[in-house]
């Protein structure tokens, strides 16, 4: 049976030049490099310059992805930007990137699922491409979380960083089997009962301010390991695969302990896990495409391999996707 698959044609990323180390943060808040590394695995993070808005860094990642795909911006039908830190309340950051790329047709919109945003955006784009409603899509995860951090709160300011990653998707025929290249399965979930565990304490409809990120770290950790394993098990049940079949596991880069615990639950060896959290920190919706772009660029991820991505974010939201590279 011939069907349409959403194949990854290119990857790109962008990280701001400024690097903030744990040692630098230790001069601002009551913390140490040892404390941060032991609890999170993070050693440094990138912080955007004043003129580097989310659309600016998202555009750079998109341009890198287009170059990697060997495509022109005019060939793109759809742009979805996953972000929790848009340039403006409106218009959508995606429309700013669309204009900067010189694209006058198609559609561009933002999607907000916090750290799960890229998985949700990929799943959304896949539905358009696999049904023939679009032929090509730019899926971008871009964040400037440094703008919503309370830099006096040591429990949160040490965790996050800024950055952007992007993939180009193209619709291509497949046989409807697991041997097809492209997105093979997606699962996304949410449960709004846990809003107070991870949220920003402001917004235009409530305080009319941007607000700061607030988090109950222990609760987030507990739910993350459970929810992430659950969504991947749905994928395994649907496809008949197991952790042993996965070539590369590319999880949301929030906390090294969460990543290791999830990999263990799924039976995926740590040598097959792509890790960037030590150098990027938690870049929310940007973390998975940043990690994908790095592993693609350095040759770890090869054509035909099975790649599993997963993430959990505020809401709570969580999801996974299985991709044949």
Buried (B, 14 or more C-beta within 10 A) or exposed (E): EEEBBBBBBBBBBBBBEEBBEBEEBBEEBEBEBEBBBEBBBBBBBBBBEEEBBBBBBBBBBBBBBBEBBEBEBEBBBBBBBBBBBBBEEEBBBBBBBBBBBEBEEBBBBBBBBBBBBBBBBBBBBBEBBBEEEBBBBBBBBBBBBBBBBBEEBBBBBBBBBBBBBBBBBBBBEBEEEBEBBBBBBBBBBBEEEBEEBBBBBBEEEEEEEBBBBBBBBEBBBEBBBBBBBBBBBBBBEEBEBEBEBBBBBBBBBBBBBBBBBBBBBBEBEEEBBBBBBBBBBBBBBBBBBBBBBBBBBEEBBEEEBBBBBBBBBBBBBBBBBBBBB
